[in-house]
Amino acid sequence: MVTAVDVTNPKLPRTLAVGNYKSHGLTVSDDGNRGYVAANSGLIIIDLSEVQARRPNPEMREISRLTWDTLTIPQVALPVTIDGKPYLVEIDEFSGDDSGAAPKSSGSRVGAARIIDISDERQPRVVSDIRLAVHQPENRAEIAGDPGASSPAQGYAGHYCSVPRRQDPGIVACSFIASGLRVFDIRDPEQPKELAYFVAPAGPSATAGPPSNYAMSSPAFVPERGEIWYSDGNTGFYAVRVAEGVWPFTASGAGRRAGKCLARRSPVGPRNVGRVRLGYTRRRALRRIGPRPAKRGRLVYRWCVRRSAARVTAVFSSRSARKGRVRLVATTAPSHRSRTVGPGVRVGRLARRFPSFRRLGPGLLRAGPRSSRIFGTRRGKVRFVAVADRRLLRNPRALRRYVRRAGLGG
């Protein structure tokens, strides 16, 4: 079952809705309107917009389902955006057999991982698989006697994957149990390739077999140090550093088609417009975003957008390089959207997609009473979309000042 819980008041959490979906793992889109269920039958995409809008008696509606030939036990589907296009990175755990039974010790079928294109969420499709040679059916019998392969909860299979961030993550790191930690370059989602690996020193087995690797955790990342953290069920916690120059990618290599401008298509999340996020310092913005700003002022950084005259603008709280943080991110790019609402769209559609919108002043709307998204309007159309931090949203006069600094009137 999928249960939505309101934790606005952490001392009094309350159930908002329950969906009859057999979930093994659940993730939610940045805007809170979509759920991605890793179910025993495969992937289920569900509509959570009624829950997110806090409508009375909200329902979770199924949008689509997807399965695949190598399915074992789907673990989790991670939503990411690569070069402005939405995908899921999904991982199956353990191995099974052709009857569908799982887990099996050294089963002939290994689910491993895959990348799923969800740009058409009603017809999601697998665009690539993330696998090792030991996962292929023709090699399963040969490795059946290897250390750790005799346990149905171990062996050469997958368990968890994670990404360093959702927007243009660059890599995915996976715990592949007896194969240790494996890192894949996913900048080209249709042709992922292994980039790095770490096999821990073999230790006494928790499953009473011979010493082996037992990588099971969801890896974590420290990009500024080039580190990936994970734990092995036999030998404990590891902080490993990727070889210098391999990862993190340089700004020029942040995306396979990165160029000098931001992606033409990007989601507007609760704290970001594409790669540009609230809370970034100037140093972090330059390090994490990739393309360099086309304009760097004392309070404003501005990026170009590919194949467009539009701009993405970040406004900082202070002129101090150390203290100043991004408090407002605004975009004028028509394909930078939230719930299909972006610059150029008529205000009527905005009202339908955001029925709880609030007016903050002339030509300035807030998507909802708790939302961080704002829309600038003029003559019945949306001029810009932006996200602002909570303190700024509580002070309309200061918010209009930041909008003016972004060069958008206000």
C-alpha positions, 0 to 999 in steps of 0.5 A, a space after each residue: 500500500 502507498 500512504 500519504 502522510 501530512 507532516 506539516 506538524 511533526 508532532 501530529 502527523 495525519 494520513 491524507 490518502 491510501 492507495 492500493 498499490 503493492 509498493 516495494 519502494 516509492 519515490 516522488 517527483 520534485 513537484 509532488 505530483 507524481 509517484 513512482 512505485 517499484 512493485 513486484 510486477 514492475 513500475 507503476 506511475 501514479 498521479 498524486 496531484 490531488 494529495 499534493 493540492 490537499 483536496 478533500 478525500 484525495 485519490 491516487 490514480 494510476 497513469 501507467 505500468 511497465 515491466 521488462 523481460 529480466 524483472 526480478 524484484 524491483 527495488 526503487 525507481 529514482 527520478 532524474 532529468 538528463 539534458 532536460 528530459 525526464 527519466 527513471 533509474 530503476 534497480 531490481 534486487 537479487 536473482 530469480 529464474 524464468 518462472 519469475 520466482 525470486 530470490 534464487 541462489 545464482 538464478 538464471 535471471 538477474 534484474 540489475 538496473 535500467 534507465 526508463 524514459 518517462 517523457 511520455 508518462 503514459 507510455 514509459 519505455 526502457 532505453 538501456 540496461 545497466 548490467 555486468 557480464 556476471 549478470 548475463 544468463 550464459 555466465 550464470 552456471 560458471 559463477 555459481 560456485 563463487 564465494 557468496 553465490 550460494 545464498 539467495 540473498 547474495 551472489 552476483 546481482 543488484 540491490 540498491 542504486 543512488 545518484 548524487 542529484 536529480 538534475 543531470 546526475 552524471 553518474 549512478 552508483 550501485 551496490 551489486 552485492 558480490 560485485 561490490 560498488 559499481 559506478 556508471 556514467 549515465 550522461 548519455 542515458 541510452 548508452 551508460 558505461 561503467 566508470 569505476 568500481 570498488 571491491 572490498 577486501 573479503 571478510 567473513 560472510 554474514 550468510 555463513 559462507 566463504 568470505 566475500 563481498 556483500 554490498 547492499 546499501 544505497 550509496 551516498 556522495 560527497 562530490 566536492 571531495 570525489 567520494 562515494 560512501 557505502 557499506 558492506 554487509 560483511 566488512 562494514 562502512 567504506 568511504 572511497 575516492 574516485 580517481 582524480 579526473 574521472 569524477 566529478 566531471 569538469 564543467 565542460 564535461 558536465 553533460 554530453 551535450 552541455 555546451 555553454 548554456 542551460 538545457 532548453 527543457 527543464 523542470 521547475 521544482 520546489 527549490 530549483 529551476 533545472 540545475 540552478 538551486 536555492 541556497 547555492 553560494 556563488 562558489 557552489 553554483 559555479 562548481 555544480 551547475 556546469 555552464 558558466 553564467 553569461 553574466 556575473 554581477 554583484 548580486 545576480 548570475 544569469 545563464 543563457 538557455 540553449 536555442 533560445 533568447 530566454 535567461 535563467 537568473 539567480 539572485 543572491 542575498 548578499 554581495 559577500 562571496 562567502 555569505 551570499 546565497 541564492 534566494 530567488 531563481 527565475 526563468 523566462 524559457 517557455 520549456 521550463 515548466 511546472 505542471 505544464 505551466 511556463 512562460 508564454 502560457 495563458 493565465 487561464 491554464 495556470 488557474 486550472 493547474 494551480 487552483 489554490 494560487 494566491 495573488 502577491 501583488 500586481 502581476 505576481 502570483 504564488 502557486 499555492 499557500 505553501 508553494 515556493 513557486 511564483 509566476 509573473 504575469 502580464 496581459 493574460 500570459 505568464 512572463 516568468 516562472 520562479 522559485 523563492 525561499 520561504 523567508 522571501 515569500 513571507 515579505 512581498 515587498 522584499 520579494 518584489 525587490 528581488 524580482 526587480 534585481 532579476 530584471 523582471 520588473 515587480 
